[in-house]
Amino acid sequence: MRNKRTHPYIPNSDSEIKDEMLREIGASSIDELYELIPEALRFKGRLNLPDPLPDEASLDRHMRGILDKNVTAGERLSFLGGGCAPHYVPAVCDWINQRSEFLTAYAGEPYEDHGRFQALFEYASMIGDLVEMDAVSVPTYDGSQAAASALRMAGRITGRKRVLIPEIINPDRRSIIENYSDPRLEVEKVRYDPDTGLLDIADLAEKLASDTAAVYFEVPSYLGAIEPEPAKISEMAHKSGALVVVGVDPISLGVLSPPPRYGADIVCGELQPLGIRMQFGGGRGGFIATPDEERYISEYPLRLFGIAPTVDQRWGFGDVAWERTSFAKREGSKEFVGTMAALWGITAGVYLALMGPAGMRELGETIIARAAYAADRLNGIPGVRAPRFHSPSFKEFVVDFSGTGLSVSEINRRLLDQGIFGGHDLTPVFPELAGCALYCVTEIHTKDDIDRLVEAVGEIVKEER
């Protein structure tokens, strides 16, 4: 009889198989196999795991029971944003990214992934068109890693040690930037204007110095605000010898200017809005884009795919400047090059090919109009102020509920009772914005959806008064 802790889906958990494997390699026990690991680091005893499930049917039932506890944005009317937004995903995106030749998040090689290099080249070309840059990386883990890696690039290019980022930024992104920067770069925050939510130009001017490697800002910002004078920020940064790194929401670029037009040296962003579903933390990818100049290309921490004639006079797709990567230089490379979100890059390419320039413009106009309508309707509710900041915005805007006498968490709880996910509560991470929530309105929200939200919030506020 087999040990009851033998997991049927992990063949090597069978004690007989373990013994056979140890005999094959000449080890007398598991402890002998692990003797290179310091004693202090070895776990003694049994892991606190439940007994294995006996068959696939039981496993299926167990997993469905866990998954059924979730309430997804697809089952509710959701206005949550703050880094991952509910956009419509055309069926063709799912169809293509589930094809067997693409269906893995890993990088792969040409001899095992026929067509993947070309697909990623096409993706990079379309992102390049969108942001008006020449070179685009393969996807990073997410937009936050893209921002962090772009700032590390700026540090290497300039040889300087300090980067400036906005005080108002996605806290997860700020944490990743600080983590990636340590110990090479010092990260300093630039204050924001309390009336507009935009970058405080005077504070930026004070903090720019001869050791500033880069100024990073976002268009639109984390709170949805559109910077009205990005060229002025770029000019200030360039005068101090710093590079300008701009983070974008790529789905906004059908209506907003590409960053190079206002002086960006490096552009980065998140791919999720481009045909990728929200997936409990998955479905994320980022990109970095620069001019096709050696000082930028040689500092990319990621793979770049290019096109070149082959020996038999055909066209082939392959790595560019391979010698800078960890594949070639190991620990001496610019940064680690490894697992990436290739599948989402291909998906983003499919989305951009489907939408085209006219589709992206129409999409952007739709999002701006619907978000403005939602803010205007919410602002009509007594005690509610929307948008909180006096600045143009795209897709997301701040709603101030402090005049209602209700906390954001209480409003969100009551909205959820009506099947609605309210806005992202800003109170815990930005204390000065206590009572404020970040609302996200995209092309999936109809006028009826917005009216339903406004009616629900209005009733909640009315009950409190």
N, C-alpha and C positions, 0 to 999 in steps of 0.2 A: 504493500500500500504506500502511495506517495505521501510525502510530508504535506500536511494540510496547508502550510504556508507557501507551497509551490504555486507560483502565479502562471496560469496556463498561457498568458500572452507574453511571458518572459521565459523562454525555454531554458536559459541558463540558470534559472532559480531552482531547477530540479537538482537535488543533492547528488544523484548518480552522475548527471552530466557535469556538475562542478568537479567531482572527483576525477572523472575521466580527463577533463581539461587540465587539471593540476598534474596528473600523471604524465600527460603529453609534454608539458613544458618542464617537467622535472622538479616541481615544487611539492613539498610534503603537506602544505596547508595554505589556507588563505593568508594567515599571518606572515608566512614566509614570503608570499607574493608581494605583500605590502611593506616589507621590512625597510624599504628605502624611505618611507614616510615617517617623520619623527614621531616617537611614541606619544608625545603630548598632543599631537594633532589627530590621533586615531580615536574614533568613537568606540567605546566599549559597551557592550550590551545589545539589546534588540531595538530596532527602530519602532516607534509607536505607530505602526501601520495596522489597519484592519485586516482581517483574514481575507484572502483573495476570493473573488467571486468565481463560482464554479464553471460558468459557461457564458457564451456571448449574449444570450438572451437576458441573463441576470445583469450583465454589465450594461446592456442597452437600457434596461429599466432603471438602473441606478443613475445613469448619466441623465436620462430624461427627467428624473425627479429633481436633480440638481438644477438643470437648465430651466425647468418650469418655474423656479423661484424668481427668475429674472423678469423684469418689466422693461421692454426695449422701447427706444424712441419710435420704432415702427408701429408699436401698439398704442401709442399715445400721441397727442398733439404736442410737439416739442419745440420750445423756443430757446433751448440750451445751445450755447456756443462756447466761446472761450478757448478755442484751439482746435475743436473738432465739430464741424457744422453739418446739419442735415441738408444735403444737396441731392438732387435727383440723379440717379445712376442709370444711364441708358442700358438697355438689355445687352447691346453689343459689347459693352465693356466686360460684363460678367462672362459672356459667351467666349470671348477671345482669351481672357486671362485664366479660364479653366481648361484651355487646351493643354494636352499632355506635354507638348514641347516647351510650354512656358510655366507650367504649374509647379513652381518652387520659388521660394524667396531667395535662393542662393544664387551666387554669381554664375557658376558654370564655366565651361570652356568650349571652344568652337567644335571640338571633336565629339562632344556629348550633347551640345545644345544647338542643333542646327537651326540657324535663323535668329537666334537670340541676339547676337552681336548686331545684326542688321536692325532688329526691332528696337534695340536700345539706341542705336545711332539715329533712327528715325524719331524716337522720343526726344532725344537731346536736341535734334534739329528743330523740332516744333517748339520746345521750351525756349530755345535760342531765339526763334522768331518772335515769340510772345514777349520776352524781356529785352529784345534787341541787344543780345550779346552773342559773341562768336562761339565761345566754348562753354559746354554744359557737362557737369559731372554725371556719372551714374548715380542712382538714388542713394541718399544717406538713410539712416534709420528713420529720421523724421525731420521736420523743419527746424527743430531746436538744435539737433546735431549739426545741421547745415549752417545755422547761424554761428555756433561755437567754432566749427572748423573754418568758416570764412574769416572769423576774427583771428584765429591762430595763423591762417595764411597771411593776413595783414601784418601780424607781428613779425613773421619771418621776412616778408618783403621789405618792410621799413627798418627792421632791426631795432624797433622800439618796444617798450615794455608796458604801455598803458592803453587800455581801450575804454571808450565812453559808451554807455548804454542808457536807455531811458529808465527813469525811476518806475514809470508805469509800463510794465512788461509782464507777459505771462510768467507767474512765479516759477512754474516748472522750467520754462525756457531760461530764466535767469539762473536757476540752480545748475542747469546743464552747462551754460556758458561759464559760470564760475568754476565748475568742476573741470571742464576741459582746459581752462586758462591756467589753473594752478599747476605748477609754480611759475610758469613762463611769463604770464601776463598778469597785470594788476587791473581789476575791473572796477570802474568808478561809475556811479549813477548820476544822471543829469535830471534835475528836478523838472516837474511839469507845471504848466500854468493852471492854477485852480479854477479859472473860469472857462478855459477852452479844452483842457485835458491834453494840450499839445506840448511839445518840447519847449522848455523855458530857454529862450535864445540867450538871455543875459547870463544865465547860469552856465550854459554851454560855453560862452565866450570866456568866462572866468576859468573854466576847467581845461580848455585847450592849451597845450603846452608843447614844448619841443620834444617831449618824450611820448606824445600821443601817437599811437600806431594807427588807430581807426576810430571813427565815430559811427556807431550803429544806430539806425532808427528804422521804424516800420511804417509802411504806407499800404493800407490803413494801419493804425496803431492797434494795440491789444484791445483798446476800448472802442475801436471802430472809427476813430477820428482820422480825417484826411488832412495831412500836413499841407497848409496853403503855401508855404515858402520853402520847399525842399531844396531849391537851388541855392538859397541863402545859406542853409546849413552846410551844403557841399562846399560852397565857396569858403566859408569860415574854416572848415576842416582842411581843405587843400592849402589855404594860406599858412597853416601851421605845419604843413608837410604830412598830414595824416591822410589815410585812405578813407573813402566813404563806402560803408557796407549797408545796403538797404534790404530789409526783409519785406517781402510782398505776399499778399494773398493773390495767387495767380489768376483766380477767377475774376478779380477786379480789373484786370488789364485790358478788358474789352472797352472800358470806359475811362480808366485812369492812365496817365502817361507812363511809359516804360521808364524805369529809374535812370538809365544812361542819359536820358534827355535832360535830367536835372543834376547830372554830375556823379552818379554812382560809379564806383570802380568795381565793386563786387555786388552781385545780386544773389539773394538766397530766398528760400521759401518752402512752404509745406505743400505736398502734392495731394493731400486728402480731398480737397474740393474738386479735383479733376477726375470724376468718375469712379471714386473709391468709397465704398461703404464704411460707415462707422461700425467698428467691430470690437467693442470692449477693449480698447487700447491697441488693437491691431489696425491694419489698413492705413498705416502711416508711411510716409516717405518724404524725403527732402531733396532739394537740388541746390547747387552752387553754379553760378554763371559768371564769366569774366570775358574781357577782350582776348583775342588770340595773340597774346604777347608772351614772350619767353618768361618774363619775370612772374607772370601769373601761372602759366602752364606748368612751370617747373616747381611750383609750390602747392599744386593740388594734392590733397591727401587721398584722393580717390582715383578710381580708374576712369579713363577717358577713352571713348571709342571714336575712331576715325575711319576714313575710307581711303583706299590707295589701290593703284593698279597691281595686279598679281603678275607672276612670272609668265603666265600664259595669256597676258593681255586682257584679263577680265578685271572686274572690280571686287575687292575684298574688304571686309570690315574687321578691325582689330584694335588692340591697345595702342595708345599714344603715349610717348615718353615713359615707357615701362620702367626705366632705370630708377625713377624716383619712388617707386612703390615698395611696400614691404615684401612683395614677392621677390624682388631683385635685391633689396638692401637689408632685408630682415629688420633687426632693431635699429639700423641706421637710416630707415626711411623717414619721410616727412611725418607721417602718422601711420597708425595701423590700417592696413587695407584688408578687409575680410568680408564677412557676411554683409549683405546689403539687401535693399528692398527692390530687387530687379523687377519682380512681378508688378509692383505698383507703378514703376516707371513705364513699363509697357502699357499698363492700363491707362495711365495719364496720356500717353501718346495716342492711344485709340480714341480717347475722349476728345482731345484737341483736333484730331483728324476729322472726327464726326462733326464737331461744332463749327470749325472754320472761323475766320475773322468776323464774319457777319453774325454768326451765332453767338460768339463771345460778347460782341457788342450788345446784342439784343438781351442776352442773359444779364449782363451788368446793368443795363438800364432797368430791367425788370426788378432786380434786387434792390436797387436804390429807391425805386418808386414804392415798392411794397414796404420796405423798412421805414420810409418817411411817413407813409400812411399809418403804420402801426404806432410810431412815435407820436404822431399828431392825435390819434384817437386816445391813446393812453394819457396824454397830457390834458385831455378834457375831463379826466376823473378828479374830483376834489381831493387835494392832498398829494396828488401824484405829479411829478415833474419829469417830463420826457421831451427831448433828451436832456440829460443832466448838464451836459457841457455845450457851450455856444461854439460849435464848430461843425462843418459838414462831416457826414459819416457814410460809411459803406457797410452794409450787411449787419453790423452790430452797433448798439448804442446803449448808453447807460440810462436806466430808469431809477429815479429817486423816490422811494416810498416813505421817507422819513417824516413827511407831513401827514401821514395816515394814522400814525400811532401804532402801526404794526411792523414787526420785523420782516425781513425778506424771507426768513425760514418759515415763519408762520403763514405768510401769503403763499409761499410755494407748497406748504403742506395742504392748504385748503384748495389750491389749484389742482393738486394731484388727486384730491378726492373727486374732482370733476374730469379726470382723465387728461390733465394738461401738465406738462413739465414747464415750470416758469423759468425765469432768467437765472443766470449763474450768480450766486450770492457773493458780492465783493467784500462784505464786512470782515471776514476772517483774515484776509491777506492785505487789505488796504483799509486800516481802521478809520482813516479820514473820510472814507466813503461808506461809513456805516449806514445801513438803510438803503443802499443802492444795489441794483442787480444789472448784470450785463445780458441784454436780450439780443437774440439772433433771429433775423428774418431773411429767408432766402426765396428762391424761385418756387419751392414746394409749398409755400404758404399762400393760400388763396385769400381773397377778401373775406370769405365766410370764416376761414380759420382765424384771421386777425379779429374779426368782429366777435367771434366766440370768446377769444382771450379777453378782449376789452370788456365784454359783458360780464365775464366771470370775475375779473378784477374789480369791476365796478360794484358788483353785488357784495364781494368780500369787504371792501372798504365801507360800503353803506351799512353793513351789519355792525361794523365796529363803531360807527358814529352815533 
